């Protein structure tokens, strides 16, 4: 069975064309009928992935080509979703590293590739988007080779085969100048270069759970690769944790195999197959599911610890409950626990007052995706500013550091270096990365990077590209300056009036437009000065018998600055919150009453 089976993972940085390439592999292998209507980027299956154009969840799929079955696992390109990546690589026997012919190897690629090389997987390198006018494939290959050497690749891994491809146009070739053709060379290379699983089908059944999701009909569904033996529907099985303790005993109520984009029921699966299995109630990721005769668990990759935490609280603003239908702490708790069950990189702890929960994860993007998903399901939440998780080592306080790689136009590089050094970052490399462009490398404390991305885009006029990757824990760097500007706080509740906003424009940048509902303690703009300012956005014009001609029609407001969810979370200060509802994102002070706020500030200062 396993001689005609290959298991591969595709590794690529965000936006290097991985999901588009998988689309073409589907089409050219005959997985889709000629007349079948298939969406673009078919592997990005949930709404958020489609909107953002990034892969968030790892997903297996499979294609048939000339009698060979190829299981492909699509890996997330973003390090925030790294908890998915490490375990997935244990399911495959080879990896395809996809790099953009212009951008080259990026930090996120480095993260996954390092994990793959450490597991001894043999890479195939595909230089994608070969038809880009600014492509530099020869230099990119040198970068990839240097990257492999730095990551400690062995001699066999350094002898990697190379293909030049255009995923969008559906061709791959060993010739650097090819501009047409098909993906047949890629299929042949997968067949000849990636080893078949070669696992023992006669031994007792064992399987390592690498992904977990819930199904309303089947309950828990665990996905992974069968490491040994054969399993049939209704066979007795049991779950072992990493220490070999039996967690539960049950039966394999359903076996599902991947065919194209669908999961189809099968009667049996053998060693090497990637399958989904239902029938367990407690077993989770990194557990071994096995025949009752097996007592040794399969070694599993430990999951990287969370580095960032946010507080999810019940929405207690004056407008609570107007837009969402899930507003109680019990509903929020159940939903977060359900999320933590399937998303193993997240840790949820309940606060003493039972009204809020601390959710720890790998980064702002990962937690932002959780909030956005809950918001779409009808939840209302209050979200605090993210804080990094410190660790005590030998009596010393340590904090997480990240590698930051920034590509920026030469004219802005001075500003970026100055801003990064203000945030306690150390410059590790600086080199030209193309005509008029500089690549800057930094090692920076994660704490300093919270809230920097928006400022970075303004400083570089939207042309800079910043990539971040968790590096390690290092010594605590001391206090870091936060936001430079204060905010404009509404001192009353009602609908904002154009006349009042017109007068407030000279004070700073507004976040609200006329007729928008505001409440006391809500942030309605950014002050041009460092202090917070309480203002009245409801003030209307005094009506008298005297009129000044043409003056009343002349209110022309600058369009307000509308923050996205990630921007809002990054913008707020420690004493502020983001109110998230299905329709609106509002910024507010954590304590709404101005007198209570002053009292609280006095207490802190004392």
C-alpha positions as CSV (number, residue, x, y, z in Angstrom):
1,X,0.0,0.0,0.0
2,X,2.6,2.6,1.1
3,X,4.9,2.1,-2.0
4,X,2.4,4.3,-4.0
5,X,1.9,6.9,-1.3
6,X,3.9,10.1,-0.6
7,X,3.3,12.5,2.3
8,X,4.7,16.0,1.9
9,X,4.3,19.4,3.6
10,X,4.5,22.7,1.7
11,X,6.4,25.4,3.5
12,X,6.2,29.0,2.4
13,X,6.1,32.6,3.8
14,X,2.8,34.5,3.8
15,X,1.9,35.5,0.2
16,X,4.6,33.5,-1.6
17,X,1.9,31.6,-3.6
18,X,1.6,28.3,-1.7
19,X,-2.2,28.0,-1.8
20,X,-2.3,29.0,-5.4
21,X,0.2,26.3,-6.3
22,X,-1.9,23.7,-4.5
23,X,-4.9,24.8,-6.6
24,X,-2.9,24.0,-9.8
25,X,-1.7,20.7,-8.4
26,X,-5.4,19.8,-7.9
27,X,-6.3,20.8,-11.5
28,X,-3.4,19.1,-13.3
29,X,-3.7,15.8,-11.3
30,X,-7.4,15.5,-12.4
31,X,-8.7,15.8,-8.8
32,X,-11.3,18.2,-10.1
33,X,-13.5,17.4,-13.1
34,X,-13.0,19.7,-16.0
35,X,-16.5,21.2,-15.6
36,X,-16.3,21.4,-11.8
37,X,-16.6,24.9,-10.4
38,X,-13.8,25.4,-7.9
39,X,-13.1,28.6,-5.9
40,X,-9.7,30.1,-6.1
41,X,-7.3,29.3,-3.2
42,X,-9.5,26.4,-2.4
43,X,-7.3,25.4,0.6
44,X,-8.1,28.7,2.4
45,X,-11.4,27.3,3.6
46,X,-12.7,29.7,6.3
47,X,-13.9,33.3,5.8
48,X,-11.0,34.9,7.7
49,X,-8.4,33.0,5.6
50,X,-10.1,34.1,2.4
51,X,-10.3,37.8,3.5
52,X,-6.8,38.1,4.7
53,X,-5.2,35.8,2.1
54,X,-3.3,33.9,4.7
55,X,-3.4,30.3,5.9
56,X,-4.4,30.0,9.6
57,X,-5.3,26.4,10.0
58,X,-3.1,23.5,8.8
59,X,-5.1,21.3,6.5
60,X,-4.3,17.9,4.8
61,X,-5.5,17.2,1.3
62,X,-4.7,14.5,-1.2
63,X,-4.3,14.1,-4.9
64,X,-3.9,11.1,-7.3
65,X,-1.4,11.3,-10.1
66,X,-0.7,8.3,-12.4
67,X,-1.5,5.8,-9.7
68,X,0.5,7.6,-7.0
69,X,-1.4,9.1,-4.1
70,X,0.2,12.3,-2.7
71,X,-1.0,13.6,0.7
72,X,-0.2,17.3,0.9
73,X,-0.3,19.2,4.2
74,X,-0.7,23.0,3.8
75,X,1.1,24.7,6.7
76,X,0.4,28.2,8.0
77,X,3.0,30.6,6.9
78,X,2.7,32.8,10.0
79,X,4.8,32.1,13.1
80,X,1.9,33.0,15.4
81,X,0.2,29.8,14.2
82,X,3.5,27.9,14.8
83,X,1.8,25.4,17.3
84,X,0.2,23.8,14.2
85,X,3.5,23.5,12.3
86,X,5.7,21.4,14.5
87,X,3.3,18.6,14.9
88,X,2.3,18.5,11.3
89,X,5.9,17.9,10.2
90,X,5.8,14.6,12.1
91,X,3.2,13.4,9.6
92,X,5.3,13.8,6.5
93,X,8.4,12.3,4.8
94,X,9.5,15.3,2.7
95,X,8.9,19.1,2.4
96,X,8.6,21.5,-0.5
97,X,10.1,24.9,0.4
98,X,8.4,27.5,-1.8
99,X,10.2,30.9,-2.0
100,X,9.3,34.0,-3.9
101,X,11.8,34.7,-6.7
102,X,12.0,38.4,-5.7
103,X,11.6,38.4,-1.9
104,X,13.7,35.3,-1.1
105,X,13.8,33.4,2.2
106,X,11.8,35.3,4.9
107,X,11.9,34.8,8.7
108,X,8.6,32.8,8.9
109,X,10.0,30.4,6.3
110,X,13.1,30.1,8.5
111,X,11.0,29.1,11.5
112,X,9.2,26.2,9.7
113,X,12.3,25.1,7.7
114,X,14.4,24.9,10.8
115,X,11.8,22.6,12.4
116,X,11.7,20.4,9.2
117,X,15.5,20.1,8.9
118,X,15.8,19.2,12.5
119,X,13.4,16.3,11.9
120,X,15.7,15.1,9.1
121,X,13.2,15.7,6.3
122,X,14.6,16.1,2.8
123,X,13.6,19.4,1.1
124,X,12.7,20.2,-2.5
125,X,13.2,23.9,-3.2
126,X,10.8,25.6,-5.6
127,X,11.5,29.2,-6.7
128,X,8.0,30.5,-7.4
129,X,6.7,33.5,-9.3
130,X,9.7,33.1,-11.7
131,X,7.9,35.3,-14.2
132,X,8.1,38.4,-11.9
133,X,9.9,41.3,-13.6
134,X,11.8,42.0,-10.4
135,X,12.7,38.3,-9.8
136,X,16.3,37.4,-8.9
137,X,16.2,33.6,-8.8
138,X,20.0,32.9,-8.7
139,X,20.5,35.2,-5.7
140,X,17.5,33.7,-3.9
141,X,18.9,30.2,-4.3
142,X,22.2,31.4,-2.7
143,X,20.1,32.8,0.2
144,X,18.3,29.5,0.6
145,X,21.6,27.6,0.6
146,X,23.0,29.9,3.3
147,X,19.8,29.6,5.3
148,X,20.1,25.8,5.2
149,X,23.7,26.0,6.3
150,X,22.8,28.3,9.2
151,X,20.0,26.0,10.3
152,X,22.4,23.1,10.5
153,X,21.3,21.0,7.5
154,X,23.2,17.8,6.8
155,X,25.0,17.0,3.5
156,X,22.1,15.1,2.1
157,X,19.7,17.9,2.9
158,X,22.1,20.4,1.2
159,X,21.9,18.4,-2.1
160,X,18.4,19.6,-2.7
161,X,16.7,19.4,-6.1
162,X,15.5,22.8,-7.5
163,X,12.5,23.7,-9.6
164,X,11.6,27.1,-11.1
165,X,7.8,27.6,-11.2
166,X,4.9,29.9,-11.6
167,X,2.1,28.6,-9.4
168,X,-0.5,31.0,-10.9
169,X,0.3,29.9,-14.5
170,X,0.7,26.3,-13.6
171,X,4.2,25.3,-14.8
172,X,7.4,24.1,-13.2
173,X,10.8,23.3,-14.8
174,X,14.4,22.7,-14.0
175,X,15.3,25.4,-16.6
176,X,15.6,28.8,-15.0
177,X,14.3,30.5,-18.3
178,X,11.2,28.3,-18.8
179,X,8.0,30.4,-19.1
180,X,5.5,27.7,-20.0
181,X,4.7,24.1,-19.5
182,X,3.0,22.0,-16.8
183,X,3.6,20.8,-13.2
184,X,4.6,17.3,-14.4
185,X,8.3,17.9,-13.4
186,X,7.0,18.6,-9.8
187,X,4.9,15.4,-9.6
188,X,7.9,13.4,-10.9
189,X,10.3,15.0,-8.4
190,X,7.8,14.2,-5.5
191,X,7.6,10.6,-6.7
192,X,11.4,10.1,-7.1
193,X,12.8,12.3,-4.3
194,X,10.4,11.9,-1.4
195,X,10.6,8.5,0.3
196,X,7.5,6.4,0.8
197,X,6.4,6.1,4.4
198,X,8.0,2.6,4.7
199,X,6.2,1.9,8.0
200,X,5.3,-1.5,9.5
201,X,1.8,-2.5,8.5
202,X,2.0,-5.8,10.5
203,X,2.6,-4.2,14.0
204,X,-0.2,-3.2,16.3
205,X,-2.0,0.0,15.3
206,X,-0.7,3.3,16.6
207,X,-1.5,6.9,15.6
208,X,-0.3,10.3,16.8
209,X,-3.0,13.0,16.9
210,X,-1.7,16.2,15.3
211,X,-4.8,18.2,14.6
212,X,-8.1,18.4,16.4
213,X,-11.5,19.7,15.4
214,X,-15.1,19.3,16.5
215,X,-18.0,18.0,14.4
216,X,-21.6,18.4,15.5
217,X,-22.4,14.8,14.5
218,X,-19.1,12.9,15.2
219,X,-17.8,14.8,18.2
220,X,-14.0,15.1,18.5
221,X,-12.2,14.4,15.2
222,X,-8.5,13.7,15.5
223,X,-6.3,14.0,12.4
224,X,-2.8,12.4,12.1
225,X,-0.7,9.8,10.4
226,X,-1.0,6.1,11.1
227,X,2.5,5.2,12.4
228,X,2.1,1.4,12.4
229,X,-0.4,-1.4,11.8
230,X,-3.9,-1.3,10.3
231,X,-7.2,0.0,11.7
232,X,-10.7,-0.8,10.8
233,X,-14.0,0.9,11.8
234,X,-15.2,-0.2,15.3
235,X,-11.8,-1.6,16.3
236,X,-11.1,-1.1,20.0
237,X,-8.6,1.7,20.7
238,X,-7.2,3.6,23.7
239,X,-5.5,7.0,24.2
240,X,-2.2,7.4,25.9
241,X,-0.6,10.7,27.1
242,X,3.1,11.6,26.6
243,X,4.0,9.7,29.8
244,X,2.2,6.5,28.7
245,X,-0.8,6.9,31.0
246,X,-4.1,5.6,29.6
247,X,-6.5,8.6,29.3
248,X,-9.6,6.7,27.9
249,X,-10.7,3.6,26.1
250,X,-13.1,3.6,23.2
251,X,-13.8,2.4,19.6
252,X,-12.9,3.9,16.2
253,X,-16.5,4.9,15.4
254,X,-15.5,6.6,12.1
255,X,-12.5,6.7,9.8
256,X,-12.1,9.4,7.2
257,X,-9.5,9.7,4.5
258,X,-8.7,12.9,2.4
259,X,-9.6,12.9,-1.3
260,X,-9.1,16.3,-2.8
261,X,-10.9,18.8,-0.5
262,X,-13.3,16.3,0.9
263,X,-13.1,13.9,3.8
264,X,-14.6,10.6,2.7
265,X,-15.4,7.7,5.1
266,X,-13.2,4.6,4.6
267,X,-13.4,1.1,6.2
268,X,-9.7,0.7,7.0
269,X,-6.4,2.6,7.0
270,X,-2.8,1.4,7.1
271,X,0.5,2.6,8.2
272,X,1.5,5.8,6.3
273,X,-2.0,7.0,5.6
274,X,-3.1,10.4,6.9
275,X,-6.6,10.0,8.3
276,X,-9.2,11.6,10.6
277,X,-10.6,9.4,13.4
278,X,-13.7,9.9,15.5
279,X,-14.7,8.0,18.6
280,X,-12.7,9.6,21.5
281,X,-14.1,12.1,24.0
282,X,-11.0,13.3,25.9
283,X,-8.0,12.5,23.6
284,X,-6.3,15.6,22.3
285,X,-3.3,16.8,20.2
286,X,0.0,15.0,21.0
287,X,-1.8,12.0,22.5
288,X,-1.1,8.5,21.0
289,X,-4.2,6.6,19.9
290,X,-3.4,2.9,19.7
291,X,-4.4,-0.7,19.9
292,X,-5.0,-1.9,23.5
293,X,-1.7,-4.0,23.1
294,X,0.4,-0.9,22.7
295,X,1.8,0.7,26.0
296,X,4.6,3.0,24.7
297,X,3.4,6.4,23.4
298,X,4.8,7.9,20.2
299,X,7.3,10.7,21.0
300,X,5.5,14.0,20.3
301,X,6.8,17.5,19.8
302,X,6.2,19.7,22.9
303,X,4.3,22.9,22.0
304,X,6.1,26.2,22.2
305,X,4.9,28.2,25.3
306,X,2.6,31.2,24.9
307,X,4.4,34.6,25.0
308,X,1.5,37.1,25.1
309,X,-1.7,37.4,27.1
310,X,-4.9,39.5,26.8
311,X,-7.8,39.9,29.2
312,X,-11.2,39.0,27.7
313,X,-13.9,40.6,29.8
314,X,-17.7,40.9,29.8
315,X,-18.7,44.1,27.9
316,X,-19.9,46.5,30.6
317,X,-20.2,49.7,28.5
318,X,-23.5,51.7,28.4
319,X,-24.2,50.2,24.9
320,X,-23.7,46.5,26.0
321,X,-26.1,44.0,24.6
322,X,-27.4,46.2,21.8
323,X,-25.7,44.4,18.9
324,X,-24.6,41.0,20.1
325,X,-26.6,38.1,21.5
326,X,-23.8,36.4,23.4
327,X,-22.9,38.7,26.3
328,X,-22.7,36.7,29.5
329,X,-19.5,35.5,31.2
330,X,-20.7,31.9,31.0
331,X,-21.1,32.0,27.2
332,X,-17.6,33.6,26.9
333,X,-16.1,31.0,29.1
334,X,-17.6,28.1,27.3
335,X,-16.5,29.5,23.9
336,X,-12.9,30.2,25.1
337,X,-12.6,26.7,26.6
338,X,-13.9,25.2,23.3
339,X,-11.2,27.3,21.4
340,X,-8.5,26.1,23.8
341,X,-9.5,22.5,23.2
342,X,-8.9,22.6,19.5
343,X,-6.2,25.4,19.4
344,X,-3.6,23.9,21.6
345,X,-1.3,27.0,21.5
346,X,-3.9,28.9,23.6
347,X,-4.2,28.9,27.4
348,X,-7.3,30.2,29.2
349,X,-7.4,31.1,32.9
350,X,-10.4,32.5,34.8
351,X,-9.9,35.6,37.0
352,X,-10.9,35.6,40.6
353,X,-14.0,37.9,39.9
354,X,-15.3,35.4,37.3
355,X,-16.0,38.3,35.0
356,X,-12.9,38.1,32.9
357,X,-10.5,35.5,31.4
358,X,-6.8,35.7,30.6
359,X,-6.1,34.2,27.2
360,X,-2.4,33.6,26.5
361,X,-1.2,32.8,23.0
362,X,1.7,33.1,20.5
363,X,1.1,36.6,19.2
364,X,-1.2,39.5,18.5
365,X,-2.3,38.1,15.2
366,X,-3.3,34.7,16.6
367,X,-5.3,36.3,19.5
368,X,-6.8,38.8,17.0
369,X,-8.1,35.9,14.9
370,X,-9.8,34.4,17.9
371,X,-11.5,37.7,18.8
372,X,-12.6,38.3,15.2
373,X,-14.0,34.8,15.0
374,X,-16.0,35.3,18.2
375,X,-17.2,38.7,17.1
376,X,-18.7,37.1,14.0
377,X,-20.5,34.5,16.1
378,X,-22.4,37.3,17.9
379,X,-20.2,37.8,21.0
380,X,-19.6,41.1,22.8
381,X,-16.3,41.5,24.6
382,X,-14.0,44.0,26.3
383,X,-10.4,43.4,25.4
384,X,-7.4,44.7,27.3
385,X,-4.0,45.8,26.0
386,X,-1.8,42.7,25.3
387,X,1.0,42.1,27.8
388,X,4.0,39.9,27.4
389,X,4.5,36.9,29.8
390,X,7.7,37.2,31.8
391,X,9.6,34.2,33.0
392,X,11.8,34.0,36.2
393,X,15.1,32.2,35.5
394,X,17.7,31.8,38.3
395,X,16.1,34.7,40.1
396,X,16.4,36.9,37.0
397,X,13.4,38.3,35.1
398,X,13.4,37.4,31.4
399,X,11.2,38.4,28.6
400,X,10.5,37.1,25.0
401,X,12.6,38.5,22.2
402,X,11.7,38.5,18.5
403,X,13.7,38.5,15.3
404,X,12.4,41.4,13.1
405,X,13.3,41.7,9.4
406,X,12.3,44.9,7.8
407,X,12.4,45.7,4.0
408,X,12.2,49.5,3.5
409,X,13.0,52.2,1.0
410,X,16.4,53.8,1.7
411,X,15.0,57.2,2.6
412,X,13.0,55.8,5.5
413,X,15.7,53.4,7.0
414,X,17.1,56.1,9.4
415,X,13.6,56.8,10.9
416,X,13.0,53.0,11.3
417,X,16.3,52.4,13.0
418,X,15.8,55.3,15.4
419,X,12.2,54.2,16.3
420,X,13.3,50.6,16.8
421,X,16.2,51.6,19.1
422,X,13.8,53.7,21.1
423,X,12.0,50.4,21.6
424,X,15.2,48.8,22.9
425,X,15.8,46.8,19.7
426,X,19.4,45.9,18.6
427,X,20.4,46.2,15.0
428,X,21.8,42.8,13.8
429,X,22.1,43.4,10.0
430,X,21.8,46.1,7.4
431,X,22.2,45.4,3.7
432,X,20.8,46.5,0.4
433,X,17.9,44.2,-0.8
434,X,17.3,45.6,-4.3
435,X,17.5,48.9,-6.1
436,X,16.7,51.7,-3.6
437,X,15.8,49.2,-0.8
438,X,17.5,48.2,2.5
439,X,16.9,45.1,4.6
440,X,17.3,45.7,8.3
441,X,17.5,42.9,10.9
442,X,16.8,43.5,14.6
443,X,16.5,41.5,17.8
444,X,13.8,43.2,19.8
445,X,11.8,42.6,23.0
446,X,8.2,41.6,22.1
447,X,7.0,44.2,24.6
448,X,8.5,47.1,22.5
449,X,6.9,45.9,19.3
450,X,3.3,45.9,20.6
451,X,1.6,48.8,18.8
452,X,4.5,49.6,16.5
453,X,3.2,48.3,13.3
454,X,0.7,51.1,12.6
455,X,3.4,53.7,13.4
456,X,5.8,51.8,11.1
457,X,3.4,51.9,8.2
458,X,2.9,55.7,8.6
459,X,6.7,56.3,8.9
460,X,7.4,54.3,5.7
461,X,4.3,55.8,3.8
462,X,2.9,52.2,3.6
463,X,5.8,50.8,1.6
464,X,7.7,49.0,4.4
465,X,7.4,45.3,5.0
466,X,7.9,44.0,8.5
467,X,8.3,40.3,9.5
468,X,8.5,39.1,13.0
469,X,9.5,35.8,14.6
470,X,9.8,34.6,18.2
471,X,13.5,34.1,18.9
472,X,14.0,33.2,22.6
473,X,13.7,34.5,26.2
474,X,16.4,37.0,27.2
475,X,17.2,39.5,29.9
476,X,14.6,42.1,30.9
477,X,15.3,45.4,29.2
478,X,13.7,47.8,31.6
479,X,10.9,50.3,31.0
480,X,10.0,51.1,27.3
481,X,8.1,54.3,26.3
482,X,4.6,53.6,25.2
483,X,2.3,55.8,23.1
484,X,3.5,59.4,22.7
485,X,0.1,61.1,22.4
486,X,-2.8,61.4,24.7
487,X,-6.5,60.8,23.8
488,X,-9.7,62.8,23.5
489,X,-12.3,61.3,25.9
490,X,-16.0,62.0,25.6
491,X,-17.5,63.5,28.8
492,X,-21.2,62.8,27.9
493,X,-23.4,60.1,26.2
494,X,-25.5,60.6,23.1
495,X,-24.9,61.3,19.3
496,X,-21.8,63.2,18.2
497,X,-22.6,66.5,16.6
498,X,-20.8,67.9,13.5
499,X,-20.6,71.4,15.0
500,X,-18.7,70.0,18.1
501,X,-16.5,67.7,16.1
502,X,-15.5,70.6,13.8
503,X,-14.3,72.5,16.9
504,X,-12.4,69.4,18.1
505,X,-10.5,68.8,14.9
506,X,-7.8,71.3,15.8
507,X,-7.1,69.3,19.0
508,X,-6.1,66.1,17.1
509,X,-7.2,63.2,15.0
510,X,-10.9,62.1,15.4
511,X,-12.1,58.4,15.5
512,X,-15.8,59.2,15.2
513,X,-18.1,60.9,12.7
514,X,-21.3,63.0,13.2
515,X,-24.4,61.1,14.3
516,X,-22.3,58.3,15.7
517,X,-23.3,57.2,19.2
518,X,-20.7,57.9,21.9
519,X,-20.7,57.5,25.7
520,X,-18.9,58.9,28.7
521,X,-15.4,57.5,28.9
522,X,-15.3,56.5,25.2
523,X,-12.2,57.6,23.2
524,X,-13.3,59.7,20.3
525,X,-9.9,60.8,19.0
526,X,-6.1,61.2,19.6
527,X,-4.9,64.3,21.2
528,X,-2.0,66.2,19.5
529,X,-0.4,66.6,23.0
530,X,0.8,63.9,25.4
531,X,-2.1,64.5,27.9
532,X,-5.6,63.0,27.9
533,X,-8.3,65.6,27.3
534,X,-12.0,65.4,28.2
535,X,-14.2,67.0,25.6
536,X,-17.9,67.3,24.7
537,X,-18.7,65.9,21.3
538,X,-22.5,66.7,21.7
539,X,-22.2,70.5,22.0
540,X,-24.5,72.1,19.4
541,X,-24.7,75.6,18.1
542,X,-26.6,78.2,20.3
543,X,-29.7,79.1,18.3
544,X,-30.3,82.9,18.2
545,X,-32.1,85.3,15.9
546,X,-28.8,86.4,14.3
547,X,-27.5,84.4,11.4
548,X,-24.1,84.7,9.7
549,X,-24.5,84.0,6.0
550,X,-23.2,80.7,4.6
551,X,-21.3,79.8,7.8
552,X,-23.7,77.0,8.9
553,X,-23.4,75.0,5.7
554,X,-19.6,75.2,5.7
555,X,-18.7,72.4,8.2
556,X,-16.3,70.2,6.4
557,X,-14.8,67.4,8.5
558,X,-11.8,65.3,7.7
559,X,-12.8,61.7,7.4
560,X,-12.3,60.0,10.9
561,X,-9.5,57.5,11.4
562,X,-11.2,54.1,11.7
563,X,-9.0,51.5,13.4
564,X,-9.2,47.8,12.5
565,X,-9.4,45.3,15.4
566,X,-5.6,44.6,15.4
567,X,-4.8,48.3,15.1
568,X,-7.2,49.1,18.0
569,X,-5.6,46.4,20.3
570,X,-2.2,47.6,19.5
571,X,-3.2,51.3,20.0
572,X,-4.7,51.2,23.5
573,X,-2.8,51.9,26.7
574,X,-2.8,49.9,30.0
575,X,-5.8,51.9,31.4
576,X,-7.9,51.5,28.2
577,X,-9.9,48.7,26.5
578,X,-11.4,47.8,23.2
579,X,-15.1,47.1,23.1
580,X,-15.8,44.5,20.4
581,X,-19.3,43.8,19.2
582,X,-20.5,42.2,15.9
583,X,-20.9,45.6,14.3
584,X,-18.6,48.0,16.0
585,X,-15.1,48.4,17.4
586,X,-15.0,51.2,20.0
587,X,-12.0,52.3,22.2
588,X,-12.8,53.3,25.8
589,X,-11.2,53.9,29.2
590,X,-11.4,50.8,31.4
591,X,-12.9,53.1,34.1
592,X,-15.6,55.2,32.5
593,X,-16.4,57.7,35.3
594,X,-13.9,60.6,35.3
595,X,-13.9,60.9,39.1
596,X,-13.2,57.2,39.6
597,X,-10.4,57.4,37.0
598,X,-8.7,60.2,38.9
599,X,-9.0,58.3,42.2
600,X,-7.5,55.2,40.6
601,X,-4.6,57.2,39.1
602,X,-3.9,58.8,42.5
603,X,-3.7,55.3,44.0
604,X,-1.2,54.1,41.4
605,X,0.9,57.2,41.8
606,X,0.9,56.8,45.6
